[in-house]
Amino acid sequence: MSSRIPTTFQDVQNKFVAPSKQFFNDYKEPISKILSKKEPSSRLDETELGNGQTNNSTANHTMTDRNDSLYVHANPILKFSETLSCCQCRKRWQLAILANIGFMIVFGIRCNFGAAKNHMFRDYTDPWGHKHTHQFNWTRAELGVMESSFFYGYLITQVPAGFFAAIFPPNKMFGVAIGGASLMNILLPHAFNSHSDTMVFAVQVVQGLVQGVAFPAMHGVWRYWAPPLERSKLATTAFTGSYAGAVLGLPLSAWMVSYVHWALPFYVYGVAGVIWAVFWFALTFEKPAFHPTITAEEKQLIENQIGKVSQTHPTFATVPWKAILTSKPVYAIIVANFARSWTFYLLLQNQLTYMKEVLDININDSGLIAALPHAVMGIVVLFGGQLADFLRSNRILSTTAVRKIFNCGGFGGEALFMLFVAYTKSERTAVIALILAVGCSGFAISGFNVNHLDIAPRYAAILMGFSNGIGTLAGLICPIVTELFTARGANGWVTVFLLASLIHFTGVTFYAVYASGELQEWAEPKDEEEPWNSKNFQARPNDKVSYGAANVDPANGQTIQEAYPLQDKSWNAGYDDLNAGWGGENSNLNSVRNDNYHQPQQY
């Protein structure tokens, strides 16, 4: 028995991780496989291909035949989506939009308790004038712990999620994160009605555990799907969902709580998340080479622009932990994430309470007002992503300069306007200052939040796990600190917003000094790393090239550049017209060099 117990990291690799990886190699699309009506024999035998045997008839098929036949991973939902005009955009943008909706749902979930708590533990009057007695007898301390319990679980999975997103299909992990969190949301009203603090704590911790995978997993997705000069646009499009979630979540949750029942938001968002997960698993794929309906042009564009991607997957032993933990650019991202997370969670959980206690606005009327700052931020995030990539692709500013200007400018504006929020008693001034503060912070998302992909694309998911983990500490501490300051009366809100402003000024200083947009030396794979399960990961002939493999066409030995010559090989050629930024058919498919990649890199 003792011989079966792993005693080293290598034993863990051989006994657990490698078999798990093999499982995902065999079943890259488990949900699609269940939905598919095709016979397994329709897939090519990858082992035979690895021994040099090829199916000549298949190799001669054109990419159009490949797309029309849906010969792999086909399922009814995918087939139906291809008949809809709204689903004809480029697949990388389709993925970004689906991710946006996923983030919108889970961040709307975070608004549910913030809106419901005022009707759960306080007496209230409904819109028809009927008075209701509170259902729960919570103290301020109990409420603070209850609001923080989600973040205990959320914090635990950040770093492990970043590591596993570099090993397993990150799109699957993202789907599990959103779907799992939604299921837990459906259970929350039952936990509250049980009047068991332990049950409420347990459900919220589990919800945090599964949702903690979301951000690291999405960074893992962009490692394979985002061309270097589209990183800001694609990432900000996906992450905008988190702010759009607050825009919809605050007023929608407040309306459902006021006009129906405090439990309704939990059910509505929970069911929406489960439905979303079904579509996500059916329509998204780990890499462009695995997508059955992607066009040859888009697949070629993504693979050529990203360049060679190492087949090897980082293991615990090969990740440069010391270099990561001593890297100043990494700490610049971490400090910025903590600063942004502090204000974001402060407003997400306490904005309605602030408006009631300081500005004397009823929850019936405050939902839409509270959503305005996040609506403005969502617009700024999208605009900032487009502007950041425009400045980089036209070589107006370097990547480092763009990241620093956007991050420090956004944080500086937010810190300044938070001072106005702290001291004003005017409803109009407070709302305008909140809108300007949160709106300014939207520019920072094109700074720190995509910076991981600049400095270490190979370890972007791991770095996101680190930085978002530290940012989660803000979500853990902020509710407790806020309840502590405001327990003494409405004047405590002055200290709350002064502290938020100070934290942002600290983030501005640290990021301006230590941030970088350049690829770090330690981000390259080590020479001694061997391809993991490479004998089982062979390209199919009519896939042209298997993503993550060498840049060679396995069907005829040509390089991708020889097999698919570009119209213009100039490094300075235009790459993605901003008017076609959503991946329309008029996108320019020419190649452009990223200023971080002066020669083909491997990461």
N, C-alpha and C positions, 0 to 999 in steps of 0.2 A: 504493500500500500504506500509506503513512504517513497518508493521510487516514482510514483505517479504525481507526487507533489512537486510543482515547479519551484526551484530554489534560486534561479537566476533569471535576469531579464530575457536571456536567450531562450530559456525553457518556456517562459510565458509566451514569447514570440512563436515558438514551434508548436506548443500545445493548444493555444487559444486564438491568438491573433491571426496566424497563417490560415488555419481552417476557416475562420470567419471570413477572411478575405477571399478564400476560394469559393465560399458560398455565394458571395456577392458577384464573383466572376461568372459563376454558373447561372445566377439569377439576378441579372443587372436591373431588371424591371419586374419585380415580383407581382405588383398589382396589375401591370399590363399583361403578364403571363396568365393571370387568372381570368382577365377579361377577354383574352384572345381566343378566337375559335380556330386558329391555325394549328396544324399538326407540328410537333417538334421537328419532324424530318425536314420542314421547310428551311430550317436554319443550317448553315454550313458547319461541318465538323471542324472545330478550331484545331484539334490535335492533328488531324490530317494535314491541314494547312501548314502547321508547324513542321511537319515532316517533308515539306516541299511539294505535296500533292495539291493541285489546284483544279477547280471546276471551270473548264474553259468556257462552257456556255454561259456560266454566270459572270465570268470575268469580262465577257464581251458585251454585257448589258450596259446601256448608257445610264448616266445618273438620273435621267428622266424616267427610265424604266424603274429604277430603284425607288424613286419617290412615288410613282403611281402605284406600284405593287404593294407598298407598305409591307415589305417582305419580312420585317423583323419588328418586334415590339408592338404590332398592330393591336388596337382595341377599339371597340365601338365608339367610345367617346372621342378618341383621336381622329377616327375616320369622319365622324360627324362634324368635328371642329373644322376639318379641312374644307367642308362645303360652305362654311360661313364666311362672308366677306370681312367681318370684323376680326377674323383670325388669320388673315392673309399677310400680316406684317411679318418682319423678320423674326426668326425664332428667338434670337437673343433678347429682342424687345418684348416678345410675348412672355418670355420667362421673367423679365423685369416687371412687367405689369402684373403677372400672377403673384410674384413675390410682394409687390406693393399691396395687393389686396390681402395677402396673408398677414403682413405686418399691420395693416389697418384693422384687421379683426382682433389680433392679440393685444394691440394697444388700446383698442376700444374696450376689451375685457378689463384692462387695468382701470378704466374709468368707472366700471360698474359699482364697485364698493364705495368709491369716493362719492358717488351720487346717492347710493342707497343708505349709507350710514346715518344721514341726517333724519331719515324717516324710521330708522331701526332702533335708535337708542334715545331719541328725543320726541316729545309731544309735537304734533304738527297739525296744521289746518290744510285740508285739501282744496283744490281749485273751486269746489262748490260750497265752501264755507263750513264743511263738517270738521269737527275737531276729533283727533285720534290720539290715543295714548300709546306711548312707545312700547315696543315688544321686548326689548332687551335692556338689561341694566348693566351697562359697561361703564367702567371708570375710564378716565383719560389714559391712564397707564395701560389698561387692558386694550384699549383701542389702538394705542401706538404699537403694541406688540402684535396685534392682529394685522395691522397694515404692513408691518415689517416681515411677517412670517413668510410671505411669498419670496422675499429676497434671500432668505436662508437657503432655500432650494436653488434659486436662480444663481447664487454665488458659487455653489458647489460644482455645478456642471460647466462653468465657463472654460477653464483651462483644459479639462479632459475633452470637452466638445471640440475645442480647437485642434487638439491632437487627433481625435478620431475623424474629424472632417477632412484631414489630410490623408486618411487611409481608406475610409469607406465612402460610398457615393454621397456627397454632401447634399444633393437635392433630396435624397430620401430622408436624410437626417432633418432637413428643414421641414419636410412634410410631417414627420413624426412630431416635431416640436409644436407646430401649429395645431395639428389634429389632437394631440394629447392634451395640450393646454385647454382646448375647447371642451373636451370630454370632462375634464376636472371642473370646468366652469359650470357645467350642467349639475354637477354634484354639490356645488357650494350651498345653494339654498337649503338642501336637505341637511347639510352639516350645521348651518346656522339654526335651523328649526329643532335640531336635536339638543340645543342648549349645552353642547359639549365643547368647551374650549379646545380640548385635545383633538377632537375630530376636525374642527375648523382649521386648527394649526396644521394638522396632517395633510388635509386636502390642499391647502395653500402651498405648503412646502413641496408636495408632489407636482403641483402646477408650475411652481418655479423651477423645479428640476428639469422638466421636459421643455419648458419655454426657454431655459438658459442655453439650449443648443442652437437657437434660431440665428443669432447674429454670426457666431463663428462659422456655422454651416453655410450661410449666404456668402461669406467671404471665400469659402472653399469653392462655391459654385462659380464665382467670378474669376477664379484662377483659370478655369477652363473656357469660359464663355466671353470674357470681356477683353477685346483688343486694347492694347495699352492706351491709345488716345481716346478711347470711349469709356474708360474706367469711371471717370467722374460722372458722366451722363447716366450710364447704366446703374451704377451703385446708388446715386442720389435718387434716381427714379424708383428703385426698389425701397430705399430707406425712407422716402417721403411718405410711404404708407404709415409709418409710425406716428407721424405728425397729423396726417389725414385721419388716422384713427382717433386721435384726441379731438380733432375738429368735429367729427361725427359722433364720437363716443360721449363727449360731455353733454351736448344738448339732447341727444337721443336717449341716453341713460336718464337724464334729469326728467325728460318728458314721460318716459315709461314709469319712472318711480312716482311722479306726481299724479299722473292720470290713470294708472293701472295698479301696479303693485311693485314693491321694492324688489321682488324676486324676478320680475319679467326680464330685465336686462341680462341676467345671468343665463337664462334659457335661450333668449334670442341670439346672443353672441355665441353661445356654445353650439347651437344647431348650425349656425352659419359657418363656423369653423370646421365642423365635421364635413359639411357639403363641399367646402373649399378643398379639403384634403383629398377627396375623391378625384376632383378635377386636376389637382396638382400632380398626383401620382400618375394619372393617365396621360398628361400632356407634357411633362418635363422629363429630361434625360440628363444623365451625368455629364456627358461630353457631346460636342457636335457630331462626332463620328457615330454615336449611338442613336442619333435622332433620325427616324425613317423618312420624315417629310421635309427636312431641311434642304434648301437648294444647294446645288454644287457651288454656286458663286459665294453664298454666305459661308458655307463650310470652309471653302478655300480661303476666304478673306480672314476669318477668325484664326485659322491654323497658321497662315502665313504671317499675320501681324503679331501673333503671340510668339511665333518661332518655335524652336525646339523646346519641348517640355520633357524633363527627365521621366523615364518610366518608373524609376525607383520611388517608393513611398517612404517618407521619413519614419524611422522607428524611434523608440525612446532613447536608444543609445546613439543614434546618428543626429538627432536634433541638437544644434549648437546652443545648449541651455546657458552655458557660461557667457557666450557672446551676446545672447539675447538679454540676459539679466544685467549685463554691464553696458548695454548700448544706450547712449544718450538720446538718439532719435526715438527709441522705443519708449523711454520714460517720458519724452515730450508728448507722445500720443496718449500715454496712460494718464498723465496729469490733465490733459485737455479733456479726455473722456470723463474723468471724475468731475471736473468743473461743469461740463454740460449736463451730466446726469443729475447733479445736485439740483439745478434749477428746473430741469425737466420733470423730475419726480416731485419736487416741491409743488409745482403748479398742477400736475396731473392729479395729485392726491388731495391737495388742500386749497385749490383756487376757489372752488365753490364755497368752502368754509370761510375763507378770507373775505369774499364778497359779502357774505351774510353778516359776519361779525364786525367788519370795519366799514364797509360801504352800505350796509343795511339793505342788500338786494336779496329778495326771496329766491329760493331755488327754482321756483316756477319760471322766473324771468331771467335767471343768471346763466342758464345753459348756453344760449346763443352768444351772449356777451363773453363768456369764458372761452368759447371756441374761436373767437375772432383772432387772438394772437397766434394760435396754432394754424389757422387757415392762412394767415399772412406768411407764416414761416414755411408752410408747405410750398407756396408759390415761390418764395425766395430760394428754397432749396433746389427746386427744379431750374430756376433761372441761373443760380450760382453754378450748378453742375455744367450747364451749357457754356456759360461764360468761362469757367475754369479750363475746360477742354479747348475752347476757341483760343484762349491765350497761349496754351501749350502747343497746340497743333500748328499755329501760325508763328511759333517761335518769338512771340512778343515778350514772354517771360519764361524763365526756367520753371521746372516742376517745383523746385524748392521755394522759389519766390512766390509762386501761385499759392502753394499750401500755407506759407507763413502769412501772406497778405490776407487771404480769405479767413484764416482761422483767427488771427489776432484782431483783424478789423471787426469780425463778427462778435467775438468775445468782448472786445472793448466797448462796442455799442451796447451790448446787453448789460454789462456791468454799470455803465453810466446811467442808463434809463432805470435800472433797478433802484438806484438812489432816489429817483423821483417817486417810485412806487412806495419806497420805505416811509417817506415823510408826508406825502399828500393825504388829505382827507377828502378831496374832491373826487366824486365818482368819475367824471369825465376825464380828469387828468390822470387818474389811476389807470383807467382802461386804455387811454392813448399811450401812456408810458409802457404798459404791459405789451401792447401790440408792437411798439417800436423795439422793445427789448428782445422779445421772442423772435420778432422778424429779423433783427440783426443777426441773431445766432444761427439763422438758416445758412448764412454764408460759411460758417465754420464747418458745416457738414462736408463741404468740398475741400476742407483742410484736413483735420485730423481723422475724419471718419473713413476716408479712402486712402490715407497715407500708408497703411499697412501694405497695400498692393504695390506701392512705389518702392519701399525699402526692402521688402522681402516677400515677393509674390508666392514663393514656394511655401513659406511659413505664415502666410497672411491669416489663415484660420486660427493658428496657434496664437499669433499676436493679438488677434481680435478677442480671443478667449482671455488673454491676460488683461488687456485694456478694459474690456467690458466687465471683467470680473472685479477690477478695482472700481469701475464706475458703479457696479452693483452695490458696493459698500456705501455709496452715496444714497442709493435707494433704501438701504438698510438703516442708515444712521439718521437720514433727514427726517422721517416721520417722528422718531423719538425726540430729536432736538426741537422740532417744530412744536410738538405737544408740550414739551418742557417750557419753552419760551411763552407760548400762548396761554398756558394754564393760569397765568397771573392776570390775564385780561387782554383786551384788544391792543394795548400798547406793545405787547410782545411781538406783534407783527413787524414793528420797526426793526427790531433786532434780527428777525428772521430774514428780511430782505437786505439788510446791511451785510449780514454774513454771506448771503448769496453773491452780492456784488464783490466782496473781498475775495471770495474763492475764484471768481472769474478774472479779476485783475491778476491774481497769482498765475492762473492758466495762461494769460496773455504773455506775461514775462517769461515763463519757463519755455513755452513753445517758440517764442521769438528767438531765444538764445540757442536752443538745442535741436530743434526740428530739422529734418532733411527730407529731400525728395529723391535722393539718389539711391540706387541699388547698393546694398551693403555687401561687403566682401563675404561675410559669414552666411549670406543667404544662398550661396551656391551649394549644390550637393557635393559631398566629399568624393574624391576619386575612388576610395575603397568601397563605396556603397554599391551593392549588387542589385540588379533589377529583381524586384520582389514578385515571384510567381511569373516571371516573364515568359517561361516556356508555355504557360497556359494563356498568355495574352497575345494572340497573333491577329494580324489584320486580315480582314476578308478582302478578296481581290476587288470587288466592286465598291468597297468603302474607300478605295484609293489610298488612304493612309489612316492608320488607327491612331486616334489622338493620343498624344503623349509618347508616341514612338518616334524614331528618327524620321527626319523630313524626307522620306523616300517613298516612291510609289512601289508597293510590293508586286504589282502586276507586271511591270516591265523594267524595274530597276531605275527609273528616272527619278530625279529629284522633283519636288513639288513645283519648283520654279520652271523646270523643263516640261513637266506634264501639263501645267496650267500657266502658260506665259501671261503675265499681266499686260494690260494695254500700255502702261507707262511705268518703267522701272525706276524712274527718278525718285530719289529719297525725298525730294521736296514736293512731290505731287500731292494734290488734294486727296483726302482719304474718306471723309464722310461729310458730305455737305450738310451744314447746320439746318437747312430747310428740310432735309430728309432725315433729321435726327432720330425720328422714331422708326428708322429702318425701312423706309419706303423703297419702292422699286427703283427710284431715281438716285439711290445712294451711289456715290462715286466709289468704285471698288479698287482704286489705285492704292499703291503702298506708300506709307509714310514712316519714317524712322522716329521712334520716340527718343527724346533727348537723354533718357536714362539708359538706352540700349544702343550704344554706338556701334556695336557689332552683335551678331546673333548670340544671344545668351541662352543658357540652359538653367532652368530652375525647377 
